[in-house]
Amino acid sequence: MSDADTIKKILVSDVYVEVPPDRMGEQDSLRDVLGVDSLGFVELRAQIEETFEVTVSDDDFTPEHFSTIASLCALIEKLRSPAAA
């Protein structure tokens, strides 16, 4: 399962987004298209940390990183890299 597919699953099962995963575009706005609210973003951060075994710092918990599924995938990739450790 790709990171994007895993994020879609988290959005549906833990953040309660009502858009089916197969209708989510990787460039869709999490807030405007998928309807994630402020509490949803906090839950999404916690689920990303747990699922991908990364730590999202306050500096990384930004609208830029949490704007789309694609931007989240890029953030996860960055956090996984040895340079981030």
N, C-alpha and C positions, 0 to 999 in steps of 0.2 A: 504494500500500500504506500502510495506516495505521501509526502508531507502534506500536500494540498488536500488529498483525500482524507487524511487523518484530521486536518483542521476542519474540514466540512463536517465530519462525523462529530467532532467536539461542538461545533456550532449548533447542530441539531439536538444532540443528546444532553449537553450540559448548559448551553446558553439559551436553548429553546427557540432558536430561529425556526420560523415556520416554512421557509423556502426549502424544497427538497434538494438534497445534495447534487443531484444530476442537473438542476436548474441554476446552480450557483456558478457564476463566472469568476475566474481567478482575479479579474480586475474590477469586480463589483465592489462598490463601497460597502464596508461592513455596517456603517451607520445609516447611510441614505438608502441603499438598496435592500440590505438584509435586515435592517431595523435593530441592530445591536445598540443597547442603551448603555449608560455609564456603569451600571452594575454588571451588565453583560461583559463589558470590557475587563472589569476586575476579575470576573469568573474566568474569562478567556485567558487572561494572563496566568492565573493559577493553574488552569488545565494545560496550557502550553508548557509551563515549567515542569509539571508532573509527568506529562506524557513524553516529552522530548528530553527530559533530564537536563534542562538548562536553567539558568537563573536570569530572569528578565529584570535588570536593574531599573531604578526609577528613571535614569537617563535614557534607557531604551524603551520605556513605557510611554511612547509618544504617539500622537495622531499619525505621524508619517509611517511609523512601523506597524501601527494597528489600523491602517486605512483599508487594505484589501487582503485577500488570501495570499496573493503573490507577495505583498510586502512582508507579511508574516513569515512566509517561506524563506525570504531573503534574510530576515532577522534571525530565524532559527539556524540557518546555514552559517551566518556570521558568529553566532554564539557557540556553535559546535566547533568552529575552527580553533586550532591550537593557539593562535595569536590572541584569542579572546580569553583564554584561561589564565 
